[in-house]
Amino acid sequence: MSDSARIVLDPQVLAGKPVVRGTRLSVEFVVGLLAEGWSESEILDNFPALETADIRACLAYARDRLASEKTFPTAA
């Protein structure tokens, strides 16, 4: 996993969801902001605890999780 030191899973923080180290900002939340059209600079301005490398680590984490996902198409 790319830059896994920036993303941590701790059962005591957000019920174990992957979060940016030292924050309570989940990977899901950061990726969601990007999906909603937030720019990197908007995210960094609104969440000063984050760095550019944290945003990239969130995207890499999501990519790696999706890459390992198994899907099975069903007939419609």
Order of alpha helices (4+ residues) and beta strands (2+ residues): beta-beta-alpha-alpha-alpha
